[in-house]
Amino acid sequence: MLIKRTKGWELPESRATSESHYLNRRTMVRAMGFGAASIALPAQLRAQDKSADPSAGLYPGRRNDKYGVPTPMTAEKLATTYNNFYEFGTDKSIWRDAQKLEVRPWTIKVGGLVEKPFEIGIDDLLAKVQLEERVYRHRCVETWSMIVPWSGFPVRSLVELCKPLSSAKFIVMKTLSKPSVMREQRDLLYPWPYTEGLAMDEAMNDLAFIATGLYGKPMPKQNGAPLRLVAPWKYGFKNVKSIVSVEFTDTKPKTFWEGLQSSEYGFWANVNPEVAHPRWSQATEKPLGSDQRIPTLLYNGYAEFVASLYANRKAEKLFM
């Protein structure tokens, strides 16, 4: 008897976007210079012409399906107009305000436990890495979710470029601090700038990704341009946006949400449907654009790739 073992990222075939439909869309992207779906986007988003970004010619990147191709894909309009980016506000319609963010010039500062601290511009960084596209699940702690095609490069490539010392145990990333544009940063009750981090073995895991693009184009400002972290097995608040600082340390950092409410948001923040948030269940999620709730998957469906990272950390608060 042939027994098929279903992988964590697999869903019923009936929910899959047809290959011909997706490939046709990608052909149109290359031919037209913008996605057909962008016709339906608000005018202000359409104004983000690809030619305005010097990296536009790098997208879409080569597809890498090694880690699965979850479906159905979330509509671009939804993923780019329903956003959390607290620097611009606490509602989900901050995409308009986020257009004020200037992403050129953009410099990333590397420091801490490295052979030699340095600074690098975003376009110089992009010239040193190989971009690819990965379709990942994204699970917000608020229980909404999406499935989107990120473009970027493995965090491993960034780590290797930075050349950390052997004593480094964590990588810490921070968001731009610019209260004149990011108006919520004027609220001193929050521990700005937004700070997040990964343990070094998490950062070197194949799934960990630095995203610089979305839907075959440079990253929209409201989604974290020009570069953000994507750790798909963790809740979305771990995915720091608009990164300007990368630091290596031997001490576990105090992250943004952990600093605000440590009883609700821990450092590890791995997805587990059986571990409820103190104020609501995490057992199900609501995909953007759907009226139905679906079961949430352990490690967001990526357990086979990352569960081993936590075998020796079971005494810690791994899941919220």
C-alpha atoms as a printed R data frame, in Angstrom:
    type eleno elety resid chain resno       x      y       z
1   ATOM     1    CA   MET     A     1   0.000  0.000   0.000
2   ATOM     2    CA   LEU     A     2   1.303  3.451  -0.939
3   ATOM     3    CA   ILE     A     3   0.918  5.880   1.926
4   ATOM     4    CA   LYS     A     4   1.514  9.538   1.183
5   ATOM     5    CA   ARG     A     5   2.762 11.638   4.070
6   ATOM     6    CA   THR     A     6   1.442 15.151   3.670
7   ATOM     7    CA   LYS     A     7   3.979 17.876   4.360
8   ATOM     8    CA   GLY     A     8   3.100 20.763   6.629
9   ATOM     9    CA   TRP     A     9   2.932 23.320   3.818
10  ATOM    10    CA   GLU     A    10   0.663 21.247   1.535
11  ATOM    11    CA   LEU     A    11  -2.993 22.134   1.044
12  ATOM    12    CA   PRO     A    12  -5.747 20.434  -0.994
13  ATOM    13    CA   GLU     A    13  -5.230 20.666  -4.750
14  ATOM    14    CA   SER     A    14  -8.650 22.269  -5.084
15  ATOM    15    CA   ARG     A    15  -7.292 25.402  -3.388
16  ATOM    16    CA   ALA     A    16  -4.279 25.763  -5.650
17  ATOM    17    CA   THR     A    17  -3.826 28.532  -8.202
18  ATOM    18    CA   SER     A    18  -3.366 26.869 -11.583
19  ATOM    19    CA   GLU     A    19   0.196 26.862 -12.881
20  ATOM    20    CA   SER     A    20  -0.830 28.242 -16.270
21  ATOM    21    CA   HIS     A    21  -2.657 31.154 -14.668
22  ATOM    22    CA   TYR     A    22   0.307 32.073 -12.483
23  ATOM    23    CA   LEU     A    23   2.882 31.712 -15.249
24  ATOM    24    CA   ASN     A    24   0.766 33.781 -17.630
25  ATOM    25    CA   ARG     A    25   0.657 36.524 -15.048
26  ATOM    26    CA   ARG     A    26   4.445 36.489 -14.701
27  ATOM    27    CA   THR     A    27   4.802 36.704 -18.477
28  ATOM    28    CA   MET     A    28   2.597 39.784 -18.501
29  ATOM    29    CA   VAL     A    29   4.646 41.331 -15.694
30  ATOM    30    CA   ARG     A    30   7.807 41.086 -17.768
31  ATOM    31    CA   ALA     A    31   6.142 42.220 -20.983
32  ATOM    32    CA   MET     A    32   4.218 45.180 -19.595
33  ATOM    33    CA   GLY     A    33   6.478 46.375 -16.806
34  ATOM    34    CA   PHE     A    34   3.691 46.067 -14.246
35  ATOM    35    CA   GLY     A    35   1.288 43.391 -13.083
36  ATOM    36    CA   ALA     A    36  -2.166 43.203 -14.618
37  ATOM    37    CA   ALA     A    37  -3.455 43.181 -11.075
38  ATOM    38    CA   SER     A    38  -1.993 46.636 -10.538
39  ATOM    39    CA   ILE     A    39  -4.717 48.072 -12.755
40  ATOM    40    CA   ALA     A    40  -7.065 47.450  -9.873
41  ATOM    41    CA   LEU     A    41  -4.803 49.093  -7.307
42  ATOM    42    CA   PRO     A    42  -5.450 52.584  -5.931
43  ATOM    43    CA   ALA     A    43  -3.976 55.370  -8.062
44  ATOM    44    CA   GLN     A    44  -1.380 56.295  -5.447
45  ATOM    45    CA   LEU     A    45  -0.010 52.751  -5.476
46  ATOM    46    CA   ARG     A    46   0.050 52.622  -9.283
47  ATOM    47    CA   ALA     A    47   2.151 55.776  -9.167
48  ATOM    48    CA   GLN     A    48   4.997 53.725  -7.717
49  ATOM    49    CA   ASP     A    49   6.354 53.111 -11.199
50  ATOM    50    CA   LYS     A    50   9.114 50.492 -11.384
51  ATOM    51    CA   SER     A    51  11.367 52.886 -13.293
52  ATOM    52    CA   ALA     A    52  11.547 55.096 -10.184
53  ATOM    53    CA   ASP     A    53  13.501 52.437  -8.311
54  ATOM    54    CA   PRO     A    54  17.073 51.769  -9.509
55  ATOM    55    CA   SER     A    55  16.719 48.123  -8.551
56  ATOM    56    CA   ALA     A    56  13.545 47.557 -10.593
57  ATOM    57    CA   GLY     A    57  15.361 45.593 -13.283
58  ATOM    58    CA   LEU     A    58  16.311 42.906 -10.768
59  ATOM    59    CA   TYR     A    59  12.699 41.740 -10.404
60  ATOM    60    CA   PRO     A    60  11.046 39.291 -10.567
61  ATOM    61    CA   GLY     A    61  13.748 37.036  -9.171
62  ATOM    62    CA   ARG     A    62  14.297 33.371  -9.986
63  ATOM    63    CA   ARG     A    63  11.655 31.214  -8.309
64  ATOM    64    CA   ASN     A    64  12.783 28.888  -5.519
65  ATOM    65    CA   ASP     A    65  10.086 26.342  -4.646
66  ATOM    66    CA   LYS     A    66  12.281 24.216  -2.379
67  ATOM    67    CA   TYR     A    67  10.305 25.195   0.712
68  ATOM    68    CA   GLY     A    68   6.880 24.650  -0.780
69  ATOM    69    CA   VAL     A    69   4.393 26.736  -2.733
70  ATOM    70    CA   PRO     A    70   1.414 27.326  -0.442
71  ATOM    71    CA   THR     A    71  -1.846 28.422  -2.025
72  ATOM    72    CA   PRO     A    72  -4.056 30.279  -2.708
73  ATOM    73    CA   MET     A    73  -1.983 33.387  -3.357
74  ATOM    74    CA   THR     A    74  -3.247 36.533  -1.674
75  ATOM    75    CA   ALA     A    75  -4.313 39.280  -4.075
76  ATOM    76    CA   GLU     A    76  -1.650 41.961  -4.441
77  ATOM    77    CA   LYS     A    77  -4.156 44.715  -3.734
78  ATOM    78    CA   LEU     A    78  -4.980 43.205  -0.348
79  ATOM    79    CA   ALA     A    79  -1.403 42.532   0.749
80  ATOM    80    CA   THR     A    80  -0.320 46.068  -0.147
81  ATOM    81    CA   THR     A    81  -3.228 48.006   1.366
82  ATOM    82    CA   TYR     A    82  -3.836 46.075   4.613
83  ATOM    83    CA   ASN     A    83  -0.667 46.644   6.564
84  ATOM    84    CA   ASN     A    84   0.870 46.851  10.008
85  ATOM    85    CA   PHE     A    85   3.649 49.429  10.159
86  ATOM    86    CA   TYR     A    86   3.281 51.096  13.527
87  ATOM    87    CA   GLU     A    87   5.757 53.841  12.734
88  ATOM    88    CA   PHE     A    88   3.083 55.309  10.465
89  ATOM    89    CA   GLY     A    89   0.012 54.580  12.582
90  ATOM    90    CA   THR     A    90  -1.999 51.858  14.256
91  ATOM    91    CA   ASP     A    91  -4.749 51.366  11.666
92  ATOM    92    CA   LYS     A    92  -4.513 49.032   8.677
93  ATOM    93    CA   SER     A    93  -4.679 51.795   6.052
94  ATOM    94    CA   ILE     A    94  -1.250 53.297   6.642
95  ATOM    95    CA   TRP     A    95  -0.128 52.621   3.063
96  ATOM    96    CA   ARG     A    96  -0.995 56.195   2.096
97  ATOM    97    CA   ASP     A    97   1.159 57.752   4.815
98  ATOM    98    CA   ALA     A    98   3.976 55.297   4.095
99  ATOM    99    CA   GLN     A    99   4.448 56.814   0.620
100 ATOM   100    CA   LYS     A   100   6.231 59.727   2.323
101 ATOM   101    CA   LEU     A   101   9.149 57.449   3.157
102 ATOM   102    CA   GLU     A   102  12.214 58.066   0.987
103 ATOM   103    CA   VAL     A   103  14.103 54.830   0.303
104 ATOM   104    CA   ARG     A   104  17.021 56.302  -1.672
105 ATOM   105    CA   PRO     A   105  19.645 56.929  -0.497
106 ATOM   106    CA   TRP     A   106  19.436 54.111   2.076
107 ATOM   107    CA   THR     A   107  22.328 52.937   4.206
108 ATOM   108    CA   ILE     A   108  22.564 49.847   6.406
109 ATOM   109    CA   LYS     A   109  24.981 50.066   9.313
110 ATOM   110    CA   VAL     A   110  26.701 46.828  10.410
111 ATOM   111    CA   GLY     A   111  28.323 46.622  13.836
112 ATOM   112    CA   GLY     A   112  28.733 44.758  17.100
113 ATOM   113    CA   LEU     A   113  30.675 41.503  17.163
114 ATOM   114    CA   VAL     A   114  31.993 41.606  13.592
115 ATOM   115    CA   GLU     A   115  35.480 41.549  12.138
116 ATOM   116    CA   LYS     A   116  35.098 45.141  10.978
117 ATOM   117    CA   PRO     A   117  32.069 47.455  11.302
118 ATOM   118    CA   PHE     A   118  30.951 49.024   8.021
119 ATOM   119    CA   GLU     A   119  28.111 50.764   6.225
120 ATOM   120    CA   ILE     A   120  26.639 49.746   2.887
121 ATOM   121    CA   GLY     A   121  24.067 51.305   0.586
122 ATOM   122    CA   ILE     A   122  21.035 49.260  -0.418
123 ATOM   123    CA   ASP     A   123  21.994 49.109  -4.094
124 ATOM   124    CA   ASP     A   124  25.561 48.081  -3.266
125 ATOM   125    CA   LEU     A   125  24.121 45.357  -1.053
126 ATOM   126    CA   LEU     A   126  21.825 44.139  -3.836
127 ATOM   127    CA   ALA     A   127  24.835 43.916  -6.162
128 ATOM   128    CA   LYS     A   128  26.520 41.482  -3.762
129 ATOM   129    CA   VAL     A   129  23.643 38.992  -3.422
130 ATOM   130    CA   GLN     A   130  21.591 36.756  -5.692
131 ATOM   131    CA   LEU     A   131  17.898 37.602  -5.580
132 ATOM   132    CA   GLU     A   132  15.247 34.907  -5.750
133 ATOM   133    CA   GLU     A   133  11.506 34.634  -5.231
134 ATOM   134    CA   ARG     A   134   9.871 32.493  -2.528
135 ATOM   135    CA   VAL     A   135   6.185 32.050  -1.810
136 ATOM   136    CA   TYR     A   136   5.708 32.066   1.951
137 ATOM   137    CA   ARG     A   137   2.865 32.052   4.424
138 ATOM   138    CA   HIS     A   138   2.624 35.068   6.720
139 ATOM   139    CA   ARG     A   139   0.760 34.686  10.019
140 ATOM   140    CA   CYS     A   140  -0.069 37.770  12.102
141 ATOM   141    CA   VAL     A   141  -0.516 37.375  15.855
142 ATOM   142    CA   GLU     A   142  -3.825 39.213  15.320
143 ATOM   143    CA   THR     A   143  -4.933 35.979  13.519
144 ATOM   144    CA   TRP     A   144  -5.130 37.285   9.942
145 ATOM   145    CA   SER     A   145  -2.852 35.662   7.384
146 ATOM   146    CA   MET     A   146  -1.679 35.893   3.786
147 ATOM   147    CA   ILE     A   147   0.362 33.982   1.210
148 ATOM   148    CA   VAL     A   148   2.667 36.189  -0.860
149 ATOM   149    CA   PRO     A   149   5.673 35.950  -3.226
150 ATOM   150    CA   TRP     A   150   8.650 37.674  -1.619
151 ATOM   151    CA   SER     A   151  11.815 38.502  -3.545
152 ATOM   152    CA   GLY     A   152  15.116 38.748  -1.727
153 ATOM   153    CA   PHE     A   153  17.997 36.654  -0.441
154 ATOM   154    CA   PRO     A   154  18.735 34.334   2.503
155 ATOM   155    CA   VAL     A   155  19.661 35.920   5.827
156 ATOM   156    CA   ARG     A   156  22.639 33.556   5.654
157 ATOM   157    CA   SER     A   157  24.033 35.654   2.770
158 ATOM   158    CA   LEU     A   158  23.775 38.807   4.878
159 ATOM   159    CA   VAL     A   159  25.479 37.136   7.828
160 ATOM   160    CA   GLU     A   160  28.346 35.932   5.651
161 ATOM   161    CA   LEU     A   161  28.777 39.424   4.221
162 ATOM   162    CA   CYS     A   162  28.909 40.918   7.735
163 ATOM   163    CA   LYS     A   163  31.554 38.427   8.968
164 ATOM   164    CA   PRO     A   164  30.499 38.084  12.607
165 ATOM   165    CA   LEU     A   165  32.886 36.824  15.251
166 ATOM   166    CA   SER     A   166  32.474 33.315  16.627
167 ATOM   167    CA   SER     A   167  31.271 34.850  19.901
168 ATOM   168    CA   ALA     A   168  28.151 36.297  18.227
169 ATOM   169    CA   LYS     A   169  25.004 34.463  19.313
170 ATOM   170    CA   PHE     A   170  22.279 36.820  18.061
171 ATOM   171    CA   ILE     A   171  21.646 39.138  15.137
172 ATOM   172    CA   VAL     A   172  19.728 42.325  15.963
173 ATOM   173    CA   MET     A   173  17.973 44.449  13.343
174 ATOM   174    CA   LYS     A   174  16.467 47.913  13.725
175 ATOM   175    CA   THR     A   175  14.047 50.007  11.701
176 ATOM   176    CA   LEU     A   176  14.762 53.527  10.498
177 ATOM   177    CA   SER     A   177  14.123 56.269  13.063
178 ATOM   178    CA   LYS     A   178  12.665 59.335  11.362
179 ATOM   179    CA   PRO     A   179   9.872 60.917  13.415
180 ATOM   180    CA   SER     A   180   9.438 63.753  10.894
181 ATOM   181    CA   VAL     A   181   8.020 61.189   8.460
182 ATOM   182    CA   MET     A   182   7.122 58.262  10.723
183 ATOM   183    CA   ARG     A   183   4.762 60.232  12.933
184 ATOM   184    CA   GLU     A   184   4.050 57.461  15.465
185 ATOM   185    CA   GLN     A   185   7.701 57.592  16.489
186 ATOM   186    CA   ARG     A   186   6.846 60.851  18.236
187 ATOM   187    CA   ASP     A   187   4.946 58.785  20.800
188 ATOM   188    CA   LEU     A   188   7.488 58.322  23.575
189 ATOM   189    CA   LEU     A   189   5.460 55.532  25.196
190 ATOM   190    CA   TYR     A   190   6.868 53.155  22.582
191 ATOM   191    CA   PRO     A   191  10.493 51.884  22.724
192 ATOM   192    CA   TRP     A   192  11.575 53.217  19.321
193 ATOM   193    CA   PRO     A   193  13.298 52.328  17.106
194 ATOM   194    CA   TYR     A   194  11.599 49.034  16.295
195 ATOM   195    CA   THR     A   195  14.070 46.317  17.265
196 ATOM   196    CA   GLU     A   196  13.962 42.625  16.462
197 ATOM   197    CA   GLY     A   197  16.372 39.725  16.442
198 ATOM   198    CA   LEU     A   198  17.118 36.096  15.723
199 ATOM   199    CA   ALA     A   199  19.461 33.611  17.307
200 ATOM   200    CA   MET     A   200  22.363 32.862  14.997
201 ATOM   201    CA   ASP     A   201  21.163 29.347  14.215
202 ATOM   202    CA   GLU     A   202  17.753 30.774  13.264
203 ATOM   203    CA   ALA     A   203  19.411 33.377  11.049
204 ATOM   204    CA   MET     A   204  21.455 30.677   9.320
205 ATOM   205    CA   ASN     A   205  18.412 28.457   8.741
206 ATOM   206    CA   ASP     A   206  17.523 28.125   5.070
207 ATOM   207    CA   LEU     A   207  14.037 29.603   5.568
208 ATOM   208    CA   ALA     A   208  15.202 32.917   7.066
209 ATOM   209    CA   PHE     A   209  14.954 35.556   4.336
210 ATOM   210    CA   ILE     A   210  15.699 39.214   3.741
211 ATOM   211    CA   ALA     A   211  12.949 40.456   1.437
212 ATOM   212    CA   THR     A   212  13.575 43.377  -0.905
213 ATOM   213    CA   GLY     A   213  10.648 42.833  -3.258
214 ATOM   214    CA   LEU     A   214   7.052 41.680  -3.420
215 ATOM   215    CA   TYR     A   215   4.909 40.408  -6.312
216 ATOM   216    CA   GLY     A   216   7.822 40.593  -8.716
217 ATOM   217    CA   LYS     A   217   8.609 44.265  -7.997
218 ATOM   218    CA   PRO     A   218  10.692 46.246  -5.505
219 ATOM   219    CA   MET     A   219   9.276 46.224  -1.981
220 ATOM   220    CA   PRO     A   220   6.371 48.659  -1.479
221 ATOM   221    CA   LYS     A   221   7.061 51.233   1.211
222 ATOM   222    CA   GLN     A   222   4.120 50.142   3.338
223 ATOM   223    CA   ASN     A   223   5.432 46.553   3.349
224 ATOM   224    CA   GLY     A   224   8.866 47.526   4.652
225 ATOM   225    CA   ALA     A   225  10.942 48.972   1.799
226 ATOM   226    CA   PRO     A   226  13.690 48.716   0.911
227 ATOM   227    CA   LEU     A   227  14.465 45.585   2.948
228 ATOM   228    CA   ARG     A   228  12.782 43.633   5.737
229 ATOM   229    CA   LEU     A   229  13.091 40.361   7.565
230 ATOM   230    CA   VAL     A   230  10.844 37.421   6.668
231 ATOM   231    CA   ALA     A   231  10.874 34.499   9.111
232 ATOM   232    CA   PRO     A   232   7.768 32.600   7.981
233 ATOM   233    CA   TRP     A   233   7.594 30.185  10.914
234 ATOM   234    CA   LYS     A   234   7.222 33.090  13.360
235 ATOM   235    CA   TYR     A   235   4.425 35.542  14.040
236 ATOM   236    CA   GLY     A   236   4.564 38.612  11.825
237 ATOM   237    CA   PHE     A   237   5.699 41.056  14.495
238 ATOM   238    CA   LYS     A   238   9.139 39.407  14.313
239 ATOM   239    CA   ASN     A   239   9.567 40.592  10.733
240 ATOM   240    CA   VAL     A   240  11.242 43.965  11.217
241 ATOM   241    CA   LYS     A   241  10.748 46.421   8.335
242 ATOM   242    CA   SER     A   242  12.843 49.151   6.680
243 ATOM   243    CA   ILE     A   243  16.074 47.913   8.243
244 ATOM   244    CA   VAL     A   244  18.939 50.397   8.773
245 ATOM   245    CA   SER     A   245  20.980 48.593  11.432
246 ATOM   246    CA   VAL     A   246  22.358 45.059  11.723
247 ATOM   247    CA   GLU     A   247  24.240 44.247  14.891
248 ATOM   248    CA   PHE     A   248  25.749 41.038  16.251
249 ATOM   249    CA   THR     A   249  25.791 40.372  19.979
250 ATOM   250    CA   ASP     A   250  26.383 37.624  22.522
251 ATOM   251    CA   THR     A   251  23.323 38.692  24.540
252 ATOM   252    CA   LYS     A   252  19.667 38.043  23.696
253 ATOM   253    CA   PRO     A   253  18.230 41.468  22.805
254 ATOM   254    CA   LYS     A   254  15.098 43.051  24.255
255 ATOM   255    CA   THR     A   255  12.836 43.304  21.226
256 ATOM   256    CA   PHE     A   256  10.158 45.932  20.553
257 ATOM   257    CA   TRP     A   257   6.990 44.041  21.508
258 ATOM   258    CA   GLU     A   258   8.717 42.107  24.237
259 ATOM   259    CA   GLY     A   259   9.716 45.435  25.754
260 ATOM   260    CA   LEU     A   260   6.142 46.680  25.572
261 ATOM   261    CA   GLN     A   261   4.373 43.592  26.901
262 ATOM   262    CA   SER     A   262   6.604 40.652  27.755
263 ATOM   263    CA   SER     A   263   3.682 38.645  29.162
264 ATOM   264    CA   GLU     A   264   2.135 38.550  25.678
265 ATOM   265    CA   TYR     A   265   5.068 38.716  23.260
266 ATOM   266    CA   GLY     A   266   8.259 36.746  23.736
267 ATOM   267    CA   PHE     A   267  11.544 36.725  21.866
268 ATOM   268    CA   TRP     A   268  11.029 33.422  20.039
269 ATOM   269    CA   ALA     A   269   7.430 34.003  18.841
270 ATOM   270    CA   ASN     A   270   7.040 30.744  16.909
271 ATOM   271    CA   VAL     A   271   3.573 29.920  15.571
272 ATOM   272    CA   ASN     A   272   1.689 27.272  17.551
273 ATOM   273    CA   PRO     A   273  -2.108 26.917  17.251
274 ATOM   274    CA   GLU     A   274  -2.284 25.203  20.644
275 ATOM   275    CA   VAL     A   275  -0.751 28.129  22.515
276 ATOM   276    CA   ALA     A   276  -3.240 30.946  22.844
277 ATOM   277    CA   HIS     A   277  -2.399 34.597  23.080
278 ATOM   278    CA   PRO     A   278  -3.417 35.743  26.595
279 ATOM   279    CA   ARG     A   279  -6.395 37.576  25.079
280 ATOM   280    CA   TRP     A   280  -7.467 35.379  22.129
281 ATOM   281    CA   SER     A   281  -7.065 31.958  20.548
282 ATOM   282    CA   GLN     A   282  -4.450 31.209  17.900
283 ATOM   283    CA   ALA     A   283  -6.070 27.966  16.744
284 ATOM   284    CA   THR     A   284  -7.457 29.417  13.517
285 ATOM   285    CA   GLU     A   285  -6.699 32.262  11.140
286 ATOM   286    CA   LYS     A   286  -8.556 34.359   8.568
287 ATOM   287    CA   PRO     A   287  -6.777 34.733   5.212
288 ATOM   288    CA   LEU     A   288  -7.000 38.190   3.689
289 ATOM   289    CA   GLY     A   289  -9.857 38.280   1.199
290 ATOM   290    CA   SER     A   290 -11.686 35.324   2.743
291 ATOM   291    CA   ASP     A   291 -14.688 35.146   5.042
292 ATOM   292    CA   GLN     A   292 -13.657 31.719   6.318
293 ATOM   293    CA   ARG     A   293 -11.355 30.762   9.139
294 ATOM   294    CA   ILE     A   294  -8.882 27.947   8.554
295 ATOM   295    CA   PRO     A   295  -6.756 25.927  11.007
296 ATOM   296    CA   THR     A   296  -3.405 27.433  11.905
297 ATOM   297    CA   LEU     A   297  -0.432 25.114  11.406
298 ATOM   298    CA   LEU     A   298   2.395 24.426  13.831
299 ATOM   299    CA   TYR     A   299   5.356 26.652  12.944
300 ATOM   300    CA   ASN     A   300   3.003 28.071  10.310
301 ATOM   301    CA   GLY     A   301   3.455 24.883   8.266
302 ATOM   302    CA   TYR     A   302   7.273 24.918   8.313
303 ATOM   303    CA   ALA     A   303   7.928 22.510  11.197
304 ATOM   304    CA   GLU     A   304   9.954 20.108   9.064
305 ATOM   305    CA   PHE     A   305  12.477 22.873   8.387
306 ATOM   306    CA   VAL     A   306  12.744 24.570  11.782
307 ATOM   307    CA   ALA     A   307  11.458 22.393  14.649
308 ATOM   308    CA   SER     A   308  14.943 21.008  15.320
309 ATOM   309    CA   LEU     A   309  16.160 24.512  16.189
310 ATOM   310    CA   TYR     A   310  14.203 24.371  19.436
311 ATOM   311    CA   ALA     A   311  14.906 20.840  20.657
312 ATOM   312    CA   ASN     A   312  17.282 22.158  23.314
313 ATOM   313    CA   ARG     A   313  15.219 25.262  24.120
314 ATOM   314    CA   LYS     A   314  12.018 23.670  25.382
315 ATOM   315    CA   ALA     A   315  12.395 25.299  28.779
316 ATOM   316    CA   GLU     A   316  11.968 28.727  27.167
317 ATOM   317    CA   LYS     A   317   8.843 30.566  26.040
318 ATOM   318    CA   LEU     A   318   8.978 29.438  22.426
319 ATOM   319    CA   PHE     A   319   5.517 30.140  21.085
320 ATOM   320    CA   MET     A   320   4.273 33.565  22.128
